[in-house]
Amino acid sequence: MIGRICPGARSGFCGLIVAAPFVVQRAAVHHHMERQDLARFLGIARSNKARANRNTHVNEKMFRRMRGRKTVLIDLPDDEEQRRRDNLTPSQLRVELLRKGVNPYKEVSPRVWQESQTTMQSFYAVIDPFVTPEETLPILSGSVDGMKMKGEELKQRVLHRYHNWRNGTSRIRKKEGFEKFDAKTFGPTADLIYEEAHRALMKRDKSALHKTITEHAFRKMWPDVENGSIVWELVERLEPSTVVSVRCGDNPYKSGNDIAQLTVRMHTKQKLAVYDRFGHLLLGSEEEPREVVEYVVFENHIAVVDGTWRLHDKVYPKWVKPKQGALITHALGELV
């Protein structure tokens, strides 16, 4: 191949090769007519554009249209342009949009800065939202499908009890201060936390709220009193609260930062009324008590010694009836 670049190298040694500042690479099999064309010699250009492969003898020109159909053209974003726009001031961005024919006062919504608090002492979800059905299926069934459904239900119940111990109670008892943890005695503690959280919510006491509810629950409960108010009263407890699910996990994964969650079934009779900022009733009633069955999740950062149980979230099983919607009214002019 050196002989193609320097003919004198066939008989002897080519002392000095003066070439253009190109990167010269070794070429294997090429036609001898290509040595005058560097692009063809390096394999950048093709001598026969109808062929995708030089070593094939099949004319693939007829398949060009089919190859084009399976090619997807992706419109990639211009990162440099996006970085430049992010560094522009609002006035410069308006001028930029006006040059492109876009009215920033009419067709573009303002940029909203949103930020949220992140903490490693809480999960921002429920580890396992599964709750076993309260009503079991009959054991004897005349159909094959009924027996399959009963077998699946028994399987789910057994797995749920296994995970309650394996990924729940046994893992919690390994932490300092929880060696004698028993989920059966947690009912009165859950009732006390539940009542204190709702009383603090009525008073809009943020310091008391953060002691009884997690950051995840605060994000869901605070909007009810931020632009309105609630009136809550616990009339009586129809059944003692019981723990139906015990889970424990670490955040981040395999970090040892364990967080425990208990799902408690509460059957109570209570009064709840939700008002908007003008004092209009949106939901519930202050006079009529209602029976409520809730599955409330409580959480504790057990990786630290001073961790406390706090209200975290609620679980809504599939068999639960849908809630009553808020009584929101609108003027006819707003709906047109």
C-alpha positions in Angstrom: 0.0 0.0 0.0 2.9 2.3 0.5 3.8 1.8 -3.1 0.5 3.4 -4.1 1.3 6.6 -2.2 5.0 6.6 -3.1 6.0 4.6 -6.2 9.7 4.7 -5.3 9.0 2.6 -2.2 8.6 -0.6 -4.3 12.3 -0.7 -5.2 13.8 0.9 -2.2 13.0 3.3 0.6 11.1 6.5 0.2 13.1 8.9 2.3 10.6 11.7 2.8 6.9 11.9 2.0 5.6 15.4 1.7 1.8 15.3 2.0 -1.0 17.6 2.9 -1.9 17.8 6.6 -4.4 14.9 6.4 -4.6 11.9 8.7 -3.3 9.1 6.6 -4.8 5.7 7.5 -4.1 2.3 6.2 -6.5 1.2 3.4 -7.0 -2.4 2.5 -8.9 -3.4 -0.6 -9.6 -0.5 -2.9 -9.7 0.0 -6.7 -6.5 1.4 -8.2 -8.4 4.2 -9.8 -9.3 5.6 -6.4 -5.8 6.6 -5.4 -6.4 10.0 -7.0 -9.5 10.6 -4.9 -8.6 10.7 -1.2 -12.3 10.5 -0.1 -12.8 7.3 -2.0 -9.4 5.9 -1.0 -10.2 6.4 2.7 -13.7 4.9 2.3 -15.6 8.1 3.0 -17.2 8.3 -0.5 -18.4 5.4 -2.5 -17.6 4.7 -6.2 -21.1 3.2 -6.7 -23.6 4.9 -4.6 -26.4 2.4 -5.5 -24.6 -0.3 -3.5 -24.6 -0.2 0.3 -21.9 -2.8 0.5 -18.9 -3.0 -1.9 -18.6 -6.8 -1.5 -22.1 -7.6 -2.7 -23.1 -8.3 -6.2 -26.8 -7.5 -5.7 -28.0 -4.1 -6.9 -29.7 -2.7 -3.9 -31.0 0.4 -5.7 -34.5 -1.2 -5.8 -34.5 -1.4 -2.0 -33.5 2.2 -1.4 -37.2 3.3 -0.8 -37.7 0.4 1.6 -34.6 1.4 3.6 -35.8 4.9 3.7 -39.1 3.9 5.3 -37.4 2.3 8.3 -35.3 5.4 9.0 -36.6 7.7 11.7 -35.6 11.3 11.5 -35.3 12.7 15.1 -35.5 16.4 15.7 -32.9 16.8 18.4 -33.0 20.0 20.5 -30.4 22.6 20.1 -28.6 22.6 23.5 -26.5 25.6 22.8 -29.6 27.6 21.9 -31.4 26.5 25.0 -28.4 27.4 27.2 -28.3 30.8 25.6 -32.1 31.3 26.3 -31.8 30.3 29.9 -29.2 33.0 30.5 -31.3 35.7 29.0 -33.1 38.3 31.2 -36.9 38.6 30.9 -36.6 41.7 28.7 -34.0 40.1 26.4 -36.3 37.1 26.1 -39.2 39.2 25.1 -37.2 40.9 22.4 -36.0 37.5 21.1 -39.6 36.2 20.9 -40.8 39.4 19.2 -38.1 39.0 16.5 -39.4 35.5 15.8 -43.0 36.7 15.5 -44.2 35.4 18.8 -46.2 37.8 21.1 -44.8 37.1 24.6 -47.7 39.1 26.2 -50.4 36.9 24.6 -49.1 33.5 23.4 -46.5 32.7 26.1 -47.2 31.9 29.8 -44.8 33.3 32.3 -42.0 31.1 33.7 -43.0 29.9 37.2 -40.4 29.0 39.7 -41.4 25.9 41.6 -39.4 24.3 44.4 -40.2 21.6 46.8 -38.5 20.4 50.0 -36.7 17.1 49.9 -35.7 15.1 53.0 -34.2 11.7 53.6 -36.2 11.1 56.8 -39.4 10.2 55.0 -40.7 8.3 52.0 -42.8 10.4 49.7 -45.2 7.5 49.1 -46.6 4.4 50.7 -44.2 1.4 50.6 -47.0 -1.2 50.1 -50.5 0.1 49.6 -52.0 -3.4 49.5 -54.7 -4.1 52.1 -56.3 -7.5 52.5 -60.1 -7.6 51.7 -62.4 -7.4 54.8 -64.9 -9.9 53.3 -63.4 -13.2 52.3 -64.6 -15.3 49.4 -66.5 -18.5 50.2 -64.4 -21.6 50.3 -66.8 -23.8 48.4 -67.6 -22.6 44.9 -69.3 -24.4 42.0 -67.1 -22.9 39.3 -63.5 -23.3 38.3 -63.1 -19.5 38.1 -64.4 -19.2 41.7 -61.9 -21.7 43.0 -59.1 -19.8 41.2 -60.2 -16.5 42.7 -60.2 -18.1 46.2 -56.8 -19.6 45.6 -55.4 -16.2 44.5 -57.0 -14.5 47.6 -55.4 -17.1 49.9 -52.0 -16.6 48.2 -52.2 -12.8 48.6 -53.1 -13.2 52.3 -50.2 -15.5 53.0 -47.8 -13.3 51.1 -49.1 -10.3 53.0 -48.5 -11.9 56.4 -45.1 -13.1 55.3 -44.0 -9.6 54.3 -45.5 -8.1 57.4 -42.9 -10.2 59.4 -40.0 -10.5 56.9 -40.0 -6.9 55.6 -41.7 -5.3 58.6 -41.6 -6.5 62.2 -38.3 -8.4 62.1 -36.5 -5.6 60.4 -37.9 -3.0 62.8 -36.8 -5.0 65.9 -33.2 -4.9 64.7 -33.0 -1.2 65.3 -31.9 0.4 68.6 -34.9 1.2 70.8 -37.3 -1.1 68.9 -36.2 -4.5 70.2 -39.6 -5.0 71.8 -41.7 -3.5 69.1 -45.2 -5.0 68.9 -47.7 -3.8 66.2 -50.7 -5.0 68.3 -50.1 -2.3 70.9 -49.8 0.6 68.4 -53.6 1.3 68.1 -53.9 3.8 71.0 -50.7 5.7 69.8 -52.2 6.0 66.3 -55.5 7.4 67.7 -53.6 10.0 69.7 -51.5 11.1 66.7 -54.6 11.2 64.5 -56.5 13.5 66.8 -53.6 15.8 67.5 -52.9 16.2 63.8 -56.5 17.2 63.0 -56.7 19.7 65.9 -53.4 21.3 64.8 -54.8 21.5 61.2 -57.9 23.3 62.4 -55.8 25.9 64.3 -53.3 26.2 61.4 -50.5 25.5 63.8 -47.6 24.6 61.6 -45.1 23.8 64.4 -47.6 21.3 65.9 -48.4 19.9 62.5 -44.8 19.1 61.6 -44.6 17.2 64.9 -47.6 15.0 64.1 -47.5 14.7 60.3 -44.8 14.1 57.7 -43.8 16.4 54.9 -45.7 14.3 52.4 -48.9 14.6 54.5 -48.4 18.3 55.0 -48.4 18.9 51.2 -51.8 17.2 51.0 -53.5 18.5 54.1 -52.3 22.2 54.3 -54.2 23.4 51.1 -57.5 22.6 52.9 -56.8 25.4 55.4 -54.5 27.7 53.4 -57.3 29.3 51.5 -60.2 28.0 53.6 -61.0 26.4 56.9 -62.2 23.0 58.3 -64.2 22.0 61.4 -63.5 18.5 62.7 -64.8 16.6 65.7 -64.4 13.0 66.7 -67.7 11.7 68.1 -66.7 8.2 69.1 -64.6 5.2 68.1 -66.8 2.3 67.0 -63.9 -0.2 66.9 -60.4 -0.2 68.3 -57.8 0.7 65.8 -55.7 -2.2 64.5 -52.5 -2.5 62.5 -53.1 -4.3 59.2 -49.8 -3.8 57.5 -46.2 -3.4 58.7 -43.4 -2.4 56.2 -39.9 -1.2 56.6 -37.5 0.1 53.9 -34.4 2.2 53.5 -34.1 5.4 51.5 -31.8 5.4 49.5 -31.8 1.7 48.7 -29.2 -0.4 50.7 -28.1 2.7 52.7 -29.3 1.5 56.1 -31.5 4.6 56.5 -34.5 2.6 57.5 -38.0 4.1 57.6 -41.0 2.1 59.0 -44.6 2.4 57.9 -47.7 1.0 59.7 -51.1 0.9 58.1 -53.8 1.3 60.7 -57.5 0.5 60.2 -59.7 3.1 62.0 -63.5 2.8 62.3 -64.9 6.0 63.8 -67.8 8.4 63.8 -66.8 11.9 63.2 -68.0 15.3 61.9 -66.1 17.2 59.2 -67.0 20.4 57.4 -64.8 22.0 54.8 -65.3 25.7 54.0 -63.7 27.9 51.3 -62.1 31.3 51.9 -65.6 33.0 51.7 -67.1 30.8 54.3 -69.1 28.7 51.9 -69.6 25.0 52.7 -67.8 22.7 50.3 -67.9 19.3 51.9 -69.5 17.6 54.9 -71.5 19.0 57.8 -70.9 20.3 61.3 -74.2 18.7 62.6 -74.4 15.3 60.9 -71.9 12.7 62.1 -70.8 10.0 59.7 -69.2 6.6 60.1 -65.8 6.5 58.6 -63.5 3.5 57.9 -60.0 4.7 57.1 -56.7 3.0 56.5 -54.2 5.6 57.8 -50.4 5.2 57.3 -48.1 6.2 60.0 -44.3 6.6 59.5 -41.2 6.7 61.7 -37.6 7.3 60.8 -36.3 4.4 62.9 -32.7 4.9 61.7 -32.2 7.6 64.3 -32.8 7.3 68.0 -35.1 10.4 68.3 -37.5 9.3 65.5 -41.2 9.6 66.2 -44.4 8.2 64.7 -46.2 10.7 62.4 -49.2 10.6 60.2 -48.1 10.0 56.6 -50.8 9.1 54.2 -54.0 7.2 53.6 -54.6 4.0 51.6 -57.8 3.6 49.5 -58.5 -0.1 48.8 -60.4 -1.2 45.6 -63.5 -2.1 47.5 -63.9 1.3 49.2 -66.8 3.4 47.9 -65.9 6.6 46.2 -66.0 9.8 48.3 -68.5 12.6 48.1 -67.3 15.3 45.9 -66.9 18.9 46.9 -69.9 21.2 46.4 -68.3 23.8 44.2 -70.5 26.3 42.4 -69.7 28.6 39.6 -71.3 31.6 38.0 -72.9 31.0 34.5 -70.6 33.6 33.0 -67.5 31.6 34.0 -68.7 28.4 32.4 -69.4 30.0 29.0 
